[in-house]
């Protein structure tokens, strides 16, 4: 497992050699242009099952560009979840984002964003390939770079995620390595949809390790393409993503 993680990290570091070196700094380009760069995202996500029907979750993401030297985005998310069935999760929450718009940290302009969102999660873990569908609606208040005022926009997101154990046992028990793949589409709604309905696409491939009953580690490659709201140009980002997922279960377990 350690060898695979090292190989993936090395491949990410060599991405500029494949003709991407001209955009590794994420420098601004004229509106309508294409900006290609490398990023690194670090994520800590917690989904705690409190009772049979209720849960809570938090998520912290730190995103950097240009070989992790420049701040790009920081996101904090929290919310409550309701489980009407074992395969279904309904949740709602609040998210705060810090977006930096600049080519260097000395010139960075902080653009905060507040979000409310609602989410439906469908999970099917009955086969050897674990499948998850995620539908999310977002109401966003985004800070304009020209002044102190905020603008409003809404967005819909859909993600399909697949997981498979790298052992004969399909269950992700402690000590089990696995592979994960996902694709997520972003759709602008309302006024913002007049300019671009399909906003982003994120394709993701990762190696994971179920370190303990409630703890999993992932390292993967994410390809992001689209026009981000805080940047005028089209973005094509090659991203190394590191994730720590913690899913404690506080429900009363039946005694043996």
C-alpha positions, 0 to 999 in steps of 0.5 A: 500500500505504501508503494502505491501511495508513493507512486501516485505522489510522484506522478502528481509531482511530474505532471508539468513534464507532460506539457502542463508547465505553462500553467503551474502557477495558476496565473490569471489569463484573459476572460474566456481563456484557459488556465491550467494548474496543479493543486493540493487538497487536504480534507478531514470529514466526519459523519457521526451516527448519533441515533438510529435516525439522526446524525451530524457531520463536519468537513474541513478542506484546505486547498492550495495551488502551485505545488501547495505554496499558495492558498486557494480555498478554505472550506468549513461545512457542518450539518445534521442528517436524518436516516429514514432508511439504511440506504437513504440519508437526508441532510442540510447544513451550512458552509463557509468558504474563503476563496483567494483570487490572485497569482501570489499570496502577497496579492491575494484577495479574500472573497468569503462565501456563505452557503446553505445546502440540502442533500440526498444521499443514496447508498447501495453496499449490497454488491462487491462494488459499493455505489453512492449517489449524492444530490445537493442543492446550494444557496450561495452568497458570494462576495464580489471582488469590486466591493463589500456587497454580496451576490446570490446564486444557486447551484445543483450538484450530482456525484456518483461514487464507486468503491471496491475492496482490493481483497476477496472480501467485499466488506471494508473491514479494518486493514482493507485497501480499496479503490474509489472513483467518482464523478461530480457535475455542477449546474448553475441555476437562476440568473447564473445559468444564463451564462453557463448552465454546466459549471464544473466537472470533477473526476476522481480516482483514489486508493484508500485504506480502511485503517480502523472500524471508523477511520479511512485514509485516501490519496487520489487524483482529481481532474477539475474543469469548468469556470469557477465563480471567483475566477473569470477564466476557465480552469483545468486543474490537476489535483492531488487530494488527501482525505481522512474520513472518520465515521463514528457510530454512537448507536447502542450496539446489541449485546452478544 
